[in-house]
């Protein structure tokens, strides 16, 4: 998963509401949004001091942890995650 911000995902979603948008593309974008949101939640929790892989003082460990969290969030979103992707996709399809 590439490094994205919430605003870039929302901007891409808003710009991509053309008739060529397929339900598969909408659902994929919704899954990416959910993965990004879950990644942010994991990162915030780790940075609050309750990290799950040590103290995070080493910059290489910090980088590896960030990547692991992104991948974990992406897999969770693909497997249904919090159910947000389905809700977002349905909302986007209704507004089409």
C-alpha positions in Angstrom: 0.0 0.0 0.0 1.4 3.3 -0.9 1.8 6.2 1.5 -1.5 8.1 1.2 -3.2 10.7 3.3 -6.9 10.9 4.0 -7.3 14.1 2.0 -5.7 12.5 -1.1 -8.1 9.5 -0.9 -11.1 11.8 -0.5 -9.9 14.1 -3.3 -9.5 11.1 -5.6 -12.9 9.8 -4.7 -14.5 13.1 -5.3 -12.8 13.6 -8.7 -13.5 10.0 -9.8 -17.3 10.2 -9.7 -17.7 9.9 -13.5 -19.9 7.4 -15.4 -16.9 5.2 -16.1 -16.7 4.4 -12.4 -17.4 0.7 -11.9 -18.7 -0.8 -8.7 -15.4 -2.7 -8.4 -13.4 0.5 -8.6 -15.8 2.1 -6.0 -15.4 -0.8 -3.6 -11.6 -0.8 -4.1 -11.4 2.9 -3.3 -13.6 2.3 -0.2 -11.4 -0.5 1.0 -8.3 1.7 0.5 -10.0 4.4 2.6 -10.9 1.9 5.3 -7.3 0.6 5.3 -6.0 4.1 5.6 -8.3 4.9 8.5 -7.4 1.7 10.4 -3.7 2.4 9.7 -4.1 5.9 11.3 -5.8 4.4 14.3 -3.0 1.9 14.8 -0.3 4.6 14.4 -2.1 6.9 16.9 -2.4 4.1 19.4 1.3 3.2 19.0 2.4 6.8 19.3 0.4 7.3 22.4 2.9 5.2 24.3 1.3 1.8 24.2 3.3 0.4 21.4 3.2 -3.3 20.6 6.8 -3.7 19.4 8.9 -2.0 22.0 9.7 1.6 22.7 10.1 2.8 19.1 13.3 4.7 19.8 15.1 3.1 16.8 14.3 4.8 13.5 14.6 1.5 11.5 12.2 -0.2 13.9 9.8 2.8 13.6 9.9 2.5 9.8 9.3 -1.3 9.9 6.5 -0.8 12.4 4.8 1.8 10.1 5.0 -0.6 7.2 3.7 -3.5 9.2 0.7 -1.4 10.4 -0.1 -0.3 6.8 0.0 -3.9 5.6 -2.0 -5.2 8.5 -4.6 -2.5 8.0 -4.8 -3.3 4.2 -5.4 -7.0 4.9 -8.0 -6.2 7.5 -9.9 -4.0 5.1 -9.7 -6.6 2.4 -11.2 -9.2 4.8 -14.1 -6.9 5.8 -12.4 -4.9 8.5 -14.8 -2.7 10.4 -17.4 -2.8 7.6 -16.8 0.8 6.6 -15.8 -0.1 3.0 -19.2 -1.5 2.2 -21.0 1.4 3.8 -18.8 3.9 1.9 -19.2 2.0 -1.4 -23.0 1.9 -1.0 -23.1 5.6 -0.2 -21.0 6.5 -3.3 -23.1 4.3 -5.6 -26.4 5.9 -4.3 -25.0 9.4 -5.0 -24.1 8.4 -8.6 
